[in-house]
Amino acid sequence: MNFERPNIKTMKGYKPGEQTEGSGIIKLNTNENPYPASPAVAATLKNLDAENLRRYPPPLADSFREAAAKLHNVNENNIIPTNGGDELLRLAITTFVDPNEKILVTQPSYSLYPVLTSIQGGILIQIPLQQDWSMPSDFEVSLTSSGAKMCILVNPHAPTGKLLDTDYLARLADSFQGILLIDEAYVDFVDPDFQYNSVSLIESNENILILRSLSKGYSLAGLRFGYGIGPQHLLEPMLYKTRDSYNTNTVAQHLATAAIESADYAHSTWDRVRKSRSVLTDGLNQMGLNTVPSQANFVLCQVPNSISAKGLYEGLKRQNILVRYFDQDRLKDRLRISVGSDTENTALLEAIHSLIKT
Ligand SMILES: Cc1ncc(COP(=O)(O)O)c(C=O)c1O
């Protein structure tokens, strides 16, 4: 007997990167921040009383909403707290996209988008990026003529780290009839020189929804906390109709609030990651593993045929170094490597050096 809906029966599930417990592993495969969360988060965790868990949490995570609104200089009604950024994707798709409506993404991008589209019974349109991973010049035309209900763009892009500017995003939103969901899971690592800030776009474009995550920038991947920023009319159906009754838990609400209230600390980790990114990029390039210039906390590099990306991934794994290998079109000859601490990056570069020599 099989009770699955036909689309669930035929779809493939999301395949997360390997997760490990214990020490001795250099883990550069799922883009976690190499530095711990702010001391304010640790202090808040220590002071939490188990007695508080007897009661349900505030359903809308009011304290977090207030702190996030202050951080972004928007109204609380422009913030929806979620159980990781992933929950925002699921909420947005299930709230706005009917089965058989289209969702447009670039190819490649975050592999959860096709999975969530399949669950909803939506139709996925994938627009291939150019050879250098930039957007096709006719992307705007493809988007507007697609009839898609939603377009999801990850910015900076995953898995390349390429950044689109806000003028371009505003132009796309202006000409698009559907919702433009800008997935900014990695935005904290963008070089401040770019002065990138898409939040102001929600005032002028009523079809823009922004995803933020505390997993990478705030070193809280294990907490599962993210949020959406958007115009009130887009958030309201998710806040008051489709969200789980208590979608974020008490512990997560307290720690997430402490994290963004002490954002200065997180900023210091972003600076360190950016500096290390540049050293890692240079090191990889010097060994002939050409990289795409990245504004995220990972780097995509091309591996010479002599060793192959899969071979290098496996060789590194034997040395307890985990990186990400995607067995998919256009990525088979590449590895995505998260920026680690300086010690981890040095160990990685040395391991690669010895593996490509042999
Ligand atoms: C592109 C992208 N978007 C969103 C997410 C969701 O992050 P989280 O659910 O951990 O907040 C991730 C996580 O890996 C990601 O890579």
The ligand as an SDF file (V2000), in Angstrom:
LIG
                    3D

 16 16  0  0  0  0  0  0  0  0999 V2000
   20.7250   29.2910   -0.3750 C   0  0  0  0  0  0  0  0  0  0  0  0
   20.1790   28.9380    0.9610 C   0  0  0  0  0  0  0  0  0  0  0  0
   19.0060   29.4690    1.3290 N   0  0  0  0  0  0  0  0  0  0  0  0
   18.4630   29.2000    2.5140 C   0  0  0  0  0  0  0  0  0  0  0  0
   19.0820   28.3450    3.3980 C   0  0  0  0  0  0  0  0  0  0  0  0
   18.3510   28.0730    4.6600 C   0  0  0  0  0  0  0  0  0  0  0  0
   19.0790   28.2440    5.7900 O   0  0  0  0  0  0  0  0  0  0  0  0
   18.4880   27.9380    7.2110 P   0  0  0  0  0  0  0  0  0  0  0  0
   17.2190   27.1310    7.0500 O   0  0  0  0  0  0  0  0  0  0  0  0
   19.5470   27.1720    7.9110 O   0  0  0  0  0  0  0  0  0  0  0  0
   18.2080   29.2750    7.8220 O   0  0  0  0  0  0  0  0  0  0  0  0
   20.2970   27.7560    3.0570 C   0  0  0  0  0  0  0  0  0  0  0  0
   20.9750   26.8160    3.9350 C   0  0  0  0  0  0  0  0  0  0  0  0
   21.8820   26.1260    3.6020 O   0  0  0  0  0  0  0  0  0  0  0  0
   20.8600   28.0730    1.7990 C   0  0  0  0  0  0  0  0  0  0  0  0
   22.0230   27.5480    1.4060 O   0  0  0  0  0  0  0  0  0  0  0  0
  1  2  1  0
  2  3  1  0
  2 15  2  0
  3  4  2  0
  4  5  1  0
  5  6  1  0
  5 12  2  0
  6  7  1  0
  7  8  1  0
  8  9  2  0
  8 10  1  0
  8 11  1  0
 12 13  1  0
 12 15  1  0
 13 14  2  0
 15 16  1  0
M  END
$$$$
